[in-house]
Amino acid sequence: MLWKIIAGGVAAIMIALTATQTMATETIKVGITPTGVPFTFVDPATQKPAGAMVDLADAIAEAIGTETEFQVIAFPALIPSLTTSRIDLISASMFITDKRKDVINFSSPVYAYGEAMFVAAADPKDYKLDDLKGETVGAPVGSTFAEALQGLGLFGEVKLYESIADIIRDVKLGRLKAGFGDRPIVAYQLSQNPGLGVRLVDGYVPMKMGQIALAVAKTNPRLLEMVDATIAKLQRDGQLKKIFAKYGL
């Protein structure tokens, strides 16, 4: 009986070591979006992925003994890319929602924020949603607040865009009365380029605050466990806060 117990223990250790060694030799394919400044973007100077969620993915990979391979993907294609195994991990400004949880698994939350409203810089009024009844507004396709805006039945049209930069352009040109976007992303872009021709609406209260997290496929629970363990460690030692603070978040 004793030798069976010993043999079983040795087998368990060997399995654990093999799993660790296998992960150490693997590369994690990480999906990011190029329009999520300062969470994820492509640095124009280096043409390499950059941002808070890029740094976080790198920190997680280093902690579990592997490397990252970033793939730049449009936001609406991130989840399909994950569920079809084109990528292993999503590290972007993606809110945790029940609808998304039906098809993917989220890590522990790493940051929280709501949406912002912005209007043309020359427009002096600080609008509330009801003030925009019948108007045309813009929001990013696939965002949680785009669905919320459409669900209000308040606007003449909620136009959907692939990038916040395109919404900003059309607000500036008068094609949209107002635009909506992730507040940290819009605020960062305006701080870096005050000449964009739009401004944040003071006093706007987000319809809903959301939590963002990394995501893995439901078929990869082992990776999720390692990601969550690393996030917990980064929270304990203060590194998670430093990663986001580096980008003004």
Summary of the structure (lengths in Angstrom):
residues: 249
radius of gyration: 21.1
end to end distance: 58.0
largest distance: 82.8
contacts: 773
relative contact order: 0.18
helix: 43%
strand: 24%
